[in-house]
Amino acid sequence: MTLGLSWSAWLSRGVAVMPMFPLSSVLFPYMPLRLRVFEERYLIMLAELLRSEDARFGVVLIERGREVGGAEQRFSVGTIAEITRLGAQEGFVGLIAQGGHRFEVTQWLDDAPHPRAEISEIADLEWDIGLGGLREQTEGLVRRTLAVASEFAENVRPPDIELSSNPVAAAWQLAAIAPLNGIDQVALLRSTSLAELLSQVSELTRDAALAYDTPWPEDDAGSS
């Protein structure tokens, strides 16, 4: 069962305040989110969402600090998480959500009892058939880089991961699976067009690939 209203309905009600869940990872549109919620402030947030007609929350990347305990500093751009499943376990609540629309935080509010912010909409990106070549080029680059990265790093996506047949969804999925750091991902989240998004994914992925092509320094131990 999917919870919550459509984005247009959410805006039409004049609601400008969104409960927030700062995380140490970026949530992109069309991407899944799985969480184990155990902190009291977020359990309170979930209880409030379930009592409301719109069970959604915003996700932003933590700039400094930790996920647990509060007092973290946060980036101002994020993605709305649309809850699709909840399940109570011993000591925590498990949830599955889907990345939806993007937003910009206009003002952070009092965290009591949980983080909240006033937000404004970031317009959805639209597909242009002329981007087909750029999209294929970007996908090929991301997949090749993932294949190399898998030999050096853990927790990278498999290079043969399946993408959506929806070209907009696939573009965001490429942004999500590319082996990039959180700062780069936040920059991608701010994209104003799909051409910009795909171009940035390509450029940042090329930069990331250079790290795997750099030869190991020679061990000069014992040299004269």
MARBA-3410 file (N, C-alpha, C, O; in Angstrom, 1 decimal):
224
0.8,-1.2,0.0,0.0,0.0,0.0,0.9,1.2,0.0,1.8,1.3,0.8 ~ 0.6,2.2,-0.9,1.3,3.4,-0.9,0.6,4.5,-0.1,-0.6,4.7,-0.2 ~ 1.3,5.2,0.7,0.8,6.2,1.6,1.1,7.6,1.0,2.1,7.8,0.4 ~ 0.2,8.5,1.3,0.5,9.9,1.0,-0.3,10.4,-0.2,-0.9,9.6,-1.0 ~ -0.3,11.7,-0.4,-0.9,12.4,-1.5,0.0,12.6,-2.6,1.2,12.5,-2.5
-0.5,13.0,-3.8,0.3,13.4,-4.9,1.0,14.8,-4.6,0.6,15.5,-3.7 ~ 2.1,15.0,-5.3,2.9,16.3,-5.0,2.0,17.5,-5.3,2.0,18.4,-4.5 ~ 1.2,17.5,-6.4,0.3,18.6,-6.7,-0.7,18.8,-5.6,-1.0,20.0,-5.2 ~ -1.3,17.7,-5.1,-2.2,17.9,-4.0,-1.6,18.4,-2.7,-2.2,19.1,-2.0 ~ -0.4,17.9,-2.5,0.4,18.3,-1.3,0.6,19.9,-1.3,0.4,20.5,-0.3
1.0,20.4,-2.5,1.2,21.8,-2.6,-0.1,22.6,-2.6,-0.2,23.7,-2.0 ~ -1.2,22.1,-3.2,-2.5,22.8,-3.2,-3.0,23.0,-1.8,-3.8,23.9,-1.6 ~ -2.6,22.2,-0.9,-3.1,22.3,0.5,-2.4,23.4,1.2,-2.7,23.7,2.4 ~ -1.4,24.0,0.6,-0.6,25.1,1.2,0.3,24.7,2.3,0.7,25.5,3.1 ~ 0.6,23.4,2.4,1.5,22.9,3.4,3.0,23.2,3.0,3.4,22.8,1.9
3.7,23.9,3.8,5.1,24.3,3.5,6.1,23.7,4.4,7.3,23.9,4.3 ~ 5.6,22.9,5.4,6.5,22.4,6.4,6.6,20.9,6.2,5.5,20.2,6.1 ~ 7.8,20.3,6.2,8.0,18.9,6.0,8.8,18.3,7.1,9.9,18.9,7.5 ~ 8.4,17.2,7.7,9.3,16.5,8.6,10.5,16.0,7.8,10.4,15.6,6.7 ~ 11.7,16.0,8.5,12.9,15.8,7.8,13.7,14.6,8.5,13.6,14.4,9.7
14.4,13.9,7.6,15.2,12.8,8.1,16.6,12.9,7.5,16.9,12.4,6.4 ~ 17.5,13.6,8.2,18.9,13.8,7.7,19.6,12.4,7.7,19.5,11.7,8.7 ~ 20.3,12.1,6.6,21.0,10.8,6.5,22.4,11.0,6.0,22.8,12.1,5.6 ~ 23.2,10.0,6.1,24.6,10.1,5.7,24.7,9.7,4.2,25.8,9.4,3.7 ~ 23.6,9.6,3.5,23.6,9.2,2.1,22.5,10.1,1.4,21.6,10.6,2.0
22.7,10.2,0.1,21.8,11.0,-0.7,20.7,10.1,-1.3,21.0,9.0,-1.8 ~ 19.4,10.6,-1.2,18.3,9.9,-1.8,18.0,10.6,-3.1,17.8,11.8,-3.1 ~ 18.0,9.9,-4.2,17.6,10.5,-5.5,16.2,10.1,-5.9,15.6,9.1,-5.4 ~ 15.6,10.9,-6.7,14.3,10.5,-7.3,14.3,9.1,-7.9,15.3,8.8,-8.5 ~ 13.2,8.4,-7.8,13.1,7.1,-8.4,13.9,6.0,-7.7,13.9,4.8,-8.1
14.7,6.3,-6.7,15.5,5.3,-6.0,14.9,4.9,-4.7,14.2,5.7,-4.0 ~ 15.0,3.6,-4.3,14.5,3.1,-3.1,15.3,3.5,-1.9,16.5,3.8,-2.0 ~ 14.6,3.6,-0.7,15.2,3.9,0.5,14.8,2.9,1.6,13.6,2.7,1.8 ~ 15.7,2.2,2.2,15.4,1.3,3.3,16.0,1.8,4.6,17.2,2.1,4.7 ~ 15.2,1.9,5.6,15.7,2.4,6.9,15.3,1.5,8.1,14.2,0.9,8.0
16.1,1.4,9.1,15.7,0.9,10.4,15.7,2.0,11.4,16.7,2.6,11.7 ~ 14.5,2.3,11.8,14.3,3.5,12.6,14.2,3.1,14.1,13.4,2.3,14.4 ~ 15.1,3.6,14.9,15.1,3.3,16.3,15.2,4.5,17.3,14.8,4.4,18.4 ~ 15.6,5.6,16.7,15.7,6.8,17.6,14.3,7.3,17.9,13.4,7.3,17.1 ~ 14.2,7.8,19.1,12.8,8.2,19.6,12.3,9.3,18.8,11.1,9.3,18.5
13.1,10.3,18.4,12.6,11.4,17.6,12.0,11.0,16.3,11.1,11.6,15.8 ~ 12.6,10.0,15.6,12.1,9.6,14.3,10.9,8.6,14.5,10.1,8.5,13.6 ~ 10.9,7.9,15.6,9.7,7.0,15.9,8.5,7.9,16.1,7.4,7.6,15.7 ~ 8.7,9.1,16.8,7.6,10.1,17.0,7.2,10.6,15.6,6.0,10.8,15.3 ~ 8.2,10.9,14.8,7.9,11.4,13.4,7.0,10.5,12.6,6.0,10.9,12.0
7.4,9.2,12.7,6.6,8.2,11.9,5.2,8.0,12.5,4.2,7.9,11.7 ~ 5.1,8.1,13.8,3.7,8.0,14.4,2.9,9.2,13.9,1.7,9.0,13.7 ~ 3.5,10.4,13.9,2.7,11.6,13.4,2.4,11.4,12.0,1.2,11.8,11.6 ~ 3.3,10.9,11.1,3.0,10.7,9.7,1.8,9.8,9.5,0.9,10.0,8.7 ~ 1.8,8.7,10.3,0.7,7.7,10.1,-0.6,8.2,10.5,-1.6,7.7,10.1
-0.6,9.2,11.4,-1.9,9.8,11.8,-2.3,10.9,10.8,-3.5,11.3,10.9 ~ -1.5,11.3,9.9,-1.8,12.4,9.0,-2.3,11.7,7.7,-2.3,10.5,7.5 ~ -2.7,12.6,6.8,-3.2,12.1,5.5,-2.0,12.1,4.4,-2.2,11.6,3.3 ~ -0.8,12.5,4.8,0.3,12.6,3.9,1.5,12.0,4.6,2.3,12.8,5.2 ~ 1.7,10.7,4.4,2.8,10.1,5.2,4.1,10.2,4.3,4.5,9.2,3.7
4.7,11.3,4.3,6.0,11.6,3.6,6.9,12.3,4.5,6.5,13.0,5.4 ~ 8.2,12.2,4.1,9.2,13.0,4.8,10.3,13.4,3.9,10.5,12.7,2.9 ~ 11.1,14.4,4.2,12.2,14.8,3.4,13.5,14.2,3.8,13.7,14.0,5.0 ~ 14.4,13.9,2.9,15.7,13.4,3.2,16.7,14.3,2.6,16.7,14.7,1.5 ~ 17.7,14.7,3.5,18.8,15.6,3.1,20.1,14.9,3.6,20.1,14.1,4.5
21.2,15.2,2.9,22.5,14.7,3.3,23.0,15.5,4.5,22.9,16.7,4.6 ~ 23.6,14.7,5.5,24.3,15.4,6.6,25.6,15.9,6.1,26.4,15.2,5.5 ~ 25.8,17.2,6.3,27.1,17.8,6.0,28.2,17.6,7.0,29.3,17.2,6.6 ~ 27.9,17.7,8.3,28.8,17.4,9.4,27.9,16.8,10.5,26.8,17.2,10.7 ~ 28.5,15.9,11.2,27.8,15.2,12.3,27.5,13.8,12.0,27.9,13.2,11.0
26.6,13.2,12.8,26.3,11.8,12.7,24.8,11.7,12.6,24.0,12.6,13.0 ~ 24.3,10.5,12.1,22.9,10.3,12.0,22.2,10.2,13.3,21.1,10.6,13.5 ~ 22.9,9.6,14.3,22.3,9.4,15.6,22.7,10.4,16.6,23.8,10.8,16.7 ~ 21.7,10.9,17.3,22.0,11.9,18.4,21.6,13.3,18.2,21.5,14.0,19.1 ~ 21.5,13.7,16.9,21.1,15.1,16.7,22.3,16.0,16.6,23.4,15.6,16.6
22.0,17.3,16.4,23.0,18.4,16.3,23.8,18.3,15.0,24.9,19.0,14.9 ~ 23.4,17.6,14.0,24.1,17.5,12.8,23.8,18.7,11.9,22.8,19.4,12.1 ~ 24.8,19.1,11.0,24.6,20.1,10.1,24.2,19.5,8.7,24.7,18.4,8.4 ~ 23.3,20.1,8.0,22.7,19.5,6.9,22.7,20.3,5.6,22.8,21.6,5.7 ~ 22.8,19.7,4.5,22.7,20.3,3.2,21.2,20.8,3.0,20.3,20.2,3.6
21.0,21.7,2.1,19.7,22.3,2.0,18.8,21.8,0.8,17.7,22.1,0.7 ~ 19.4,20.9,0.0,18.6,20.3,-1.1,18.4,18.8,-0.7,19.2,18.2,-0.2 ~ 17.2,18.4,-1.1,16.8,17.0,-0.7,15.8,16.4,-1.6,15.3,17.0,-2.6 ~ 15.3,15.2,-1.2,14.3,14.5,-2.0,13.2,14.0,-1.0,13.5,13.6,0.1 ~ 12.0,14.1,-1.4,10.9,13.6,-0.6,10.8,12.1,-0.7,10.9,11.5,-1.8
10.8,11.4,0.4,10.6,9.9,0.5,9.2,9.6,0.7,8.5,10.1,1.6 ~ 8.7,8.8,-0.2,7.3,8.3,-0.2,7.2,6.9,0.4,7.7,6.0,-0.2 ~ 6.7,6.8,1.6,6.7,5.5,2.3,5.8,4.5,1.6,4.6,4.9,1.2 ~ 6.3,3.3,1.3,5.5,2.3,0.7,5.2,1.1,1.6,4.3,0.4,1.4 ~ 6.1,1.0,2.6,5.9,-0.2,3.5,6.5,0.1,4.9,7.6,0.7,5.0
5.8,-0.3,5.9,6.3,-0.2,7.3,6.1,-1.5,8.0,5.2,-2.2,7.8 ~ 7.1,-1.8,8.9,7.0,-3.0,9.7,7.7,-2.9,11.0,8.8,-2.5,11.0 ~ 7.0,-3.2,12.1,7.6,-3.1,13.4,8.4,-4.4,13.7,7.9,-5.5,13.5 ~ 9.6,-4.2,14.2,10.4,-5.3,14.6,10.8,-5.0,16.1,10.5,-4.0,16.6 ~ 11.5,-6.0,16.7,11.9,-5.8,18.1,12.9,-4.7,18.2,14.1,-4.9,17.7
12.6,-3.6,18.8,13.6,-2.5,19.0,13.6,-1.5,17.9,14.3,-0.5,18.0 ~ 13.0,-1.7,16.8,13.0,-0.7,15.7,11.8,-0.9,14.7,11.1,-1.9,14.8 ~ 11.7,0.1,13.9,10.7,0.0,12.8,11.4,0.0,11.5,12.2,0.9,11.2 ~ 11.1,-0.9,10.6,11.7,-1.0,9.3,10.7,-0.3,8.3,9.5,-0.5,8.4 ~ 11.3,0.4,7.4,10.5,1.1,6.4,11.2,1.0,5.0,12.4,1.0,4.9
10.3,1.0,4.0,10.8,1.1,2.6,10.1,2.3,2.0,8.9,2.5,2.2 ~ 10.8,3.1,1.4,10.3,4.3,0.7,10.8,4.5,-0.7,11.8,3.8,-1.0 ~ 10.3,5.4,-1.4,10.7,5.6,-2.8,11.0,7.1,-2.9,10.2,8.0,-2.5 ~ 12.1,7.4,-3.6,12.5,8.8,-3.8,11.5,9.5,-4.8,11.2,8.9,-5.8 ~ 11.0,10.6,-4.4,10.0,11.3,-5.2,10.5,12.7,-5.7,11.6,12.7,-6.3
9.8,13.7,-5.4,10.2,15.1,-5.9,11.3,15.7,-5.1,11.5,15.3,-3.9 ~ 12.1,16.6,-5.7,13.2,17.3,-5.1,12.6,18.5,-4.4,11.6,19.1,-4.8 ~ 13.4,19.0,-3.4,13.0,20.3,-2.8,14.3,21.0,-2.3,15.3,20.5,-2.2 ~ 14.1,22.3,-2.0,15.1,23.1,-1.4,14.6,23.6,0.0,13.4,24.0,0.1 ~ 15.4,23.4,1.0,15.0,23.9,2.3,15.1,25.5,2.3,16.2,26.0,2.0
14.0,26.1,2.7,14.1,27.6,2.8,14.3,28.0,4.2,14.9,29.1,4.4 ~ 14.0,27.2,5.2,14.2,27.5,6.6,14.1,26.3,7.4,13.1,25.5,7.4 ~ 15.1,26.0,8.3,15.1,25.0,9.2,14.3,25.5,10.5,14.5,26.6,10.9 ~ 13.4,24.6,11.0,12.6,24.9,12.1,13.1,24.2,13.4,14.1,23.5,13.3 ~ 12.5,24.4,14.5,12.9,23.8,15.7,12.9,22.3,15.6,11.9,21.7,15.0
13.9,21.6,16.0,14.0,20.1,15.9,13.0,19.4,16.9,12.8,18.2,16.7 ~ 12.5,20.0,17.8,11.7,19.3,18.8,10.3,19.1,18.2,9.6,20.0,17.8 ~ 9.8,17.8,18.3,10.5,16.6,18.8,11.4,16.0,17.7,12.1,15.0,18.0 ~ 11.3,16.4,16.5,12.1,15.9,15.4,12.4,17.0,14.4,11.7,18.0,14.4 ~ 13.4,16.8,13.5,13.7,17.8,12.5,12.6,18.1,11.6,11.8,17.3,11.1
12.4,19.4,11.3,11.4,19.9,10.4,11.9,21.1,9.6,12.9,21.8,10.1 ~ 11.4,21.4,8.5,11.9,22.5,7.7,10.7,23.0,6.8,9.9,22.3,6.3 ~ 10.8,24.3,6.4,10.0,24.8,5.4,10.7,24.6,4.1,11.9,24.8,4.0 ~ 10.0,24.1,3.1,10.6,23.7,1.8,9.9,24.4,0.6,8.8,24.8,0.7 ~ 10.6,24.4,-0.5,10.1,24.9,-1.8,10.4,23.8,-2.8,11.4,23.1,-2.8
9.5,23.7,-3.8,9.6,22.7,-4.8,10.7,23.0,-5.8,11.0,24.2,-6.1 ~ 11.5,22.0,-6.2,12.4,22.0,-7.4,11.7,21.3,-8.5,11.2,20.2,-8.4 ~ 11.6,22.0,-9.6,10.8,21.5,-10.8,11.4,20.1,-11.2,12.6,19.9,-11.2 ~ 10.4,19.2,-11.6,10.8,17.9,-12.2,11.6,18.2,-13.5,11.3,19.1,-14.2 ~ 12.5,17.2,-13.8,13.2,17.3,-15.1,12.4,16.6,-16.2,11.7,15.6,-15.9
12.5,17.1,-17.4,11.7,16.6,-18.5,12.7,16.0,-19.5,13.7,16.5,-19.8 ~ 12.2,14.9,-20.1,13.0,14.2,-21.1,12.9,14.8,-22.5,11.8,15.3,-22.9 ~ 14.0,14.8,-23.2,14.1,15.3,-24.6,14.7,14.2,-25.4,15.7,13.6,-25.1 ~ 14.0,13.8,-26.5,14.4,12.7,-27.3,15.8,12.9,-27.8,16.5,11.9,-28.1 ~ 16.2,14.2,-28.0,17.6,14.4,-28.4,18.7,14.0,-27.5,19.9,14.1,-27.8
18.3,13.7,-26.3,19.3,13.3,-25.2,19.6,11.8,-25.3,20.4,11.3,-24.5 ~ 19.1,11.1,-26.2,19.3,9.6,-26.3,20.8,9.3,-26.4,21.2,8.3,-25.7 ~ 21.5,10.0,-27.2,22.9,9.7,-27.4,23.7,9.9,-26.1,24.6,9.1,-25.7 ~ 23.4,11.1,-25.5,24.1,11.4,-24.2,23.8,10.4,-23.1,24.7,10.0,-22.3 ~ 22.6,10.0,-23.1,22.1,9.0,-22.1,22.9,7.7,-22.2,23.3,7.1,-21.3
23.0,7.2,-23.5,23.7,6.0,-23.8,25.2,6.1,-23.4,25.8,5.2,-22.9 ~ 25.7,7.2,-23.8,27.2,7.4,-23.5,27.4,7.4,-22.0,28.4,6.8,-21.5 ~ 26.5,8.1,-21.3,26.7,8.2,-19.8,26.5,6.8,-19.2,27.3,6.5,-18.3 ~ 25.5,6.1,-19.6,25.3,4.7,-19.1,26.6,3.9,-19.3,27.0,3.1,-18.4 ~ 27.1,3.9,-20.5,28.3,3.1,-20.8,29.5,3.5,-19.9,30.2,2.6,-19.5
29.7,4.7,-19.7,30.8,5.2,-18.9,30.6,4.8,-17.4,31.5,4.3,-16.8 ~ 29.3,4.9,-16.9,29.1,4.5,-15.5,29.3,3.0,-15.4,29.9,2.6,-14.4 ~ 28.8,2.2,-16.3,28.9,0.8,-16.2,30.4,0.3,-16.3,30.8,-0.5,-15.5 ~ 31.2,0.9,-17.1,32.6,0.6,-17.2,33.3,1.0,-16.0,34.2,0.2,-15.5 ~ 33.0,2.1,-15.4,33.6,2.5,-14.2,33.3,1.7,-13.0,34.1,1.4,-12.1
32.0,1.3,-12.9,31.6,0.4,-11.9,32.3,-1.0,-12.0,32.7,-1.5,-10.9 ~ 32.5,-1.5,-13.2,33.3,-2.7,-13.3,34.7,-2.6,-12.8,35.2,-3.5,-12.1 ~ 35.3,-1.5,-13.0,36.7,-1.3,-12.5,36.6,-1.0,-11.0,37.4,-1.6,-10.3 ~ 35.7,-0.2,-10.6,35.6,0.1,-9.1,35.4,-1.1,-8.3,35.8,-1.2,-7.1 ~ 34.6,-2.1,-8.8,34.3,-3.3,-8.0,35.5,-4.1,-7.7,35.5,-4.9,-6.7
36.7,-3.9,-8.4,37.9,-4.6,-8.1,38.7,-3.9,-6.9,39.6,-4.5,-6.4 ~ 38.3,-2.7,-6.6,39.1,-1.9,-5.6,38.3,-1.5,-4.4,38.9,-1.3,-3.3 ~ 37.0,-1.5,-4.5,36.1,-0.9,-3.4,35.0,-1.8,-3.2,34.5,-2.6,-4.1 ~ 34.5,-1.8,-2.0,33.3,-2.5,-1.6,32.0,-1.6,-1.7,32.1,-0.4,-1.8 ~ 30.9,-2.2,-1.7,29.6,-1.5,-1.7,29.4,-0.6,-2.9,28.8,0.4,-2.8
29.9,-1.1,-4.0,29.6,-0.4,-5.3,28.5,-1.3,-6.0,28.5,-2.5,-5.8 ~ 27.8,-0.6,-6.8,26.7,-1.3,-7.5,27.3,-2.2,-8.6,28.3,-1.9,-9.2 ~ 26.6,-3.3,-8.9,27.1,-4.2,-10.0,27.0,-3.5,-11.3,26.0,-2.8,-11.6 ~ 28.0,-3.7,-12.2,28.0,-3.0,-13.5,26.8,-3.4,-14.4,26.5,-2.7,-15.3 ~ 26.2,-4.5,-14.2,25.1,-5.0,-15.0,23.7,-4.7,-14.4,22.7,-5.3,-14.8
23.7,-3.8,-13.4,22.4,-3.5,-12.8,21.4,-3.0,-13.8,21.7,-2.3,-14.7 ~ 20.2,-3.4,-13.6,19.1,-3.1,-14.6,18.6,-1.7,-14.3,18.4,-1.3,-13.1 ~ 18.3,-0.9,-15.3,17.8,0.4,-15.2,16.3,0.4,-15.7,15.9,-0.5,-16.4 ~ 15.6,1.5,-15.3,14.2,1.6,-15.7,14.1,1.9,-17.2,15.0,2.5,-17.8 ~ 13.0,1.5,-17.8,12.7,1.8,-19.2,12.2,3.3,-19.3,12.2,3.8,-20.4
11.9,3.9,-18.2,11.5,5.3,-18.2,12.8,6.1,-18.3,13.7,6.0,-17.4 ~ 13.1,6.9,-19.3,14.4,7.6,-19.5,14.7,8.6,-18.4,15.8,8.8,-18.0 ~ 13.7,9.3,-17.8,13.9,10.2,-16.7,14.4,9.4,-15.5,15.3,9.8,-14.8 ~ 13.6,8.3,-15.2,14.0,7.5,-14.0,15.4,6.9,-14.2,16.2,6.9,-13.3 ~ 15.7,6.5,-15.4,17.1,5.9,-15.7,18.2,6.9,-15.5,19.2,6.5,-15.0
17.9,8.1,-15.9,18.9,9.2,-15.7,19.2,9.4,-14.2,20.4,9.5,-13.8 ~ 18.2,9.4,-13.4,18.4,9.6,-11.9,19.1,8.3,-11.4,19.9,8.4,-10.5 ~ 18.7,7.2,-11.9,19.3,5.9,-11.4,20.8,5.9,-11.7,21.6,5.5,-10.9 ~ 21.2,6.4,-12.9,22.6,6.5,-13.2,23.4,7.4,-12.3,24.5,7.2,-11.8 ~ 22.7,8.6,-11.9,23.3,9.5,-10.9,23.5,8.7,-9.6,24.5,9.0,-8.9
22.5,7.9,-9.2,22.6,7.2,-7.9,23.6,6.1,-7.9,24.3,5.8,-6.9 ~ 23.8,5.3,-9.0,24.7,4.2,-9.0,26.1,4.5,-9.3,27.0,3.8,-9.0 ~ 26.4,5.7,-9.9,27.8,6.1,-10.2,28.6,6.2,-9.0,28.1,6.6,-7.9 ~ 29.8,5.7,-9.0,30.7,5.6,-7.8,31.2,7.0,-7.4,32.4,7.3,-7.5 ~ 30.3,7.8,-6.8,30.6,9.2,-6.5,30.4,9.5,-5.0,29.8,8.7,-4.3
31.0,10.5,-4.5,30.9,10.9,-3.1,29.6,11.7,-2.9,29.0,12.1,-3.8 ~ 29.3,11.9,-1.6,28.1,12.6,-1.3,28.0,14.0,-1.8,27.0,14.5,-2.2 ~ 29.2,14.7,-1.8,29.2,16.1,-2.2,28.9,16.2,-3.7,28.1,17.0,-4.1 ~ 29.4,15.3,-4.5,29.1,15.2,-5.9,27.6,14.9,-6.1,27.0,15.4,-7.0 ~ 27.1,14.0,-5.3,25.7,13.6,-5.5,24.8,14.8,-5.2,23.7,14.9,-5.8
25.1,15.6,-4.2,24.3,16.8,-3.9,24.3,17.7,-5.1,23.3,18.3,-5.4 ~ 25.5,17.9,-5.7,25.5,18.7,-6.9,24.6,18.2,-8.0,23.9,19.0,-8.7 ~ 24.6,16.9,-8.2,23.7,16.3,-9.2,22.2,16.5,-8.8,21.4,16.7,-9.7 ~ 21.9,16.5,-7.6,20.5,16.7,-7.1,20.0,18.1,-7.5,18.8,18.3,-7.6 ~ 20.9,19.0,-7.6,20.6,20.4,-8.0,20.4,20.6,-9.5,20.1,21.8,-9.9
20.5,19.6,-10.3,20.5,19.8,-11.8,19.2,20.4,-12.2,18.1,20.1,-11.6 ~ 19.3,21.3,-13.2,18.1,22.0,-13.7,17.6,21.5,-15.0,16.5,21.9,-15.4 ~ 18.3,20.5,-15.6,17.8,19.9,-16.8,18.4,18.5,-16.8,19.4,18.2,-16.2 ~ 17.8,17.6,-17.6,18.4,16.3,-17.8,19.7,16.3,-18.5,20.6,15.5,-18.3 ~ 19.8,17.3,-19.5,21.1,17.4,-20.2,22.2,17.8,-19.2,23.3,17.2,-19.2
21.9,18.7,-18.2,22.9,19.0,-17.2,23.2,17.8,-16.3,24.3,17.6,-15.9 ~ 22.1,17.1,-15.9,22.3,15.9,-15.0,23.2,14.9,-15.7,24.2,14.5,-15.1 ~ 22.9,14.5,-16.9,23.7,13.5,-17.6,25.1,13.9,-17.8,26.1,13.2,-17.7 ~ 25.3,15.2,-18.2,26.6,15.7,-18.5,27.5,15.7,-17.2,28.6,15.4,-17.2 ~ 26.8,16.1,-16.1,27.5,16.1,-14.8,27.9,14.7,-14.3,29.0,14.4,-13.8
27.0,13.8,-14.5,27.2,12.4,-14.2,28.5,11.9,-15.0,29.3,11.2,-14.4 ~ 28.5,12.2,-16.3,29.6,11.8,-17.1,30.9,12.4,-16.6,31.9,11.7,-16.5 ~ 30.9,13.7,-16.4,32.1,14.4,-16.0,32.6,13.9,-14.6,33.8,13.6,-14.5 ~ 31.7,13.8,-13.7,32.1,13.3,-12.3,32.6,11.9,-12.3,33.5,11.5,-11.6 ~ 32.0,11.1,-13.2,32.3,9.7,-13.2,33.7,9.5,-13.9,34.5,8.7,-13.4
34.0,10.3,-14.9,35.4,10.3,-15.5,36.4,10.7,-14.4,37.5,10.1,-14.3 ~ 36.1,11.7,-13.6,37.0,12.1,-12.6,37.2,11.0,-11.6,38.4,10.8,-11.1 ~ 36.1,10.3,-11.2,36.2,9.2,-10.3,37.1,8.1,-10.8,37.8,7.4,-10.1 ~ 36.9,7.8,-12.2,37.6,6.7,-12.8,39.1,6.9,-12.8,39.9,6.0,-12.8 ~ 39.6,8.2,-12.8,41.0,8.5,-12.8,41.7,7.9,-11.5,42.8,7.5,-11.6
40.9,7.8,-10.4,41.5,7.3,-9.2,41.8,5.8,-9.3,42.8,5.3,-8.7 ~ 41.1,5.1,-10.1,41.3,3.7,-10.3,42.4,3.4,-11.3,42.9,2.3,-11.4 ~ 42.7,4.4,-12.2,43.7,4.3,-13.2,45.1,4.7,-12.7,46.1,4.4,-13.4 ~ 45.1,5.4,-11.5,46.4,5.8,-11.0,47.2,4.7,-10.5,46.8,3.9,-9.7 ~ 48.5,4.5,-11.0,49.3,3.4,-10.6,49.7,3.5,-9.1,49.8,4.6,-8.6
49.8,2.4,-8.4,50.3,2.4,-7.1,51.7,2.9,-7.0,52.5,2.6,-7.8 ~ 52.0,3.7,-6.0,53.4,4.2,-5.8,54.4,3.0,-5.6,54.0,2.1,-4.9 ~ 55.6,3.1,-6.2,56.5,2.1,-6.0,57.1,2.1,-4.6,57.3,3.1,-4.0 ~ 57.3,0.9,-4.1,57.9,0.7,-2.8,59.4,0.9,-2.9,60.1,0.1,-3.4 ~ 59.9,2.1,-2.3,61.3,2.3,-2.4,62.1,1.9,-1.2,63.2,2.3,-0.9
61.4,1.1,-0.4,62.1,0.6,0.9,63.4,-0.1,0.5,63.4,-1.0,-0.4 ~ 64.5,0.2,1.1,65.7,-0.5,0.9,66.5,0.1,-0.2,67.6,-0.3,-0.5 ~ 66.0,1.1,-0.9,66.7,1.7,-2.0,67.8,2.6,-1.5,67.7,3.2,-0.3 ~ 68.9,2.9,-2.2,70.0,3.7,-1.7,69.7,5.1,-2.0,70.6,6.0,-1.7
END
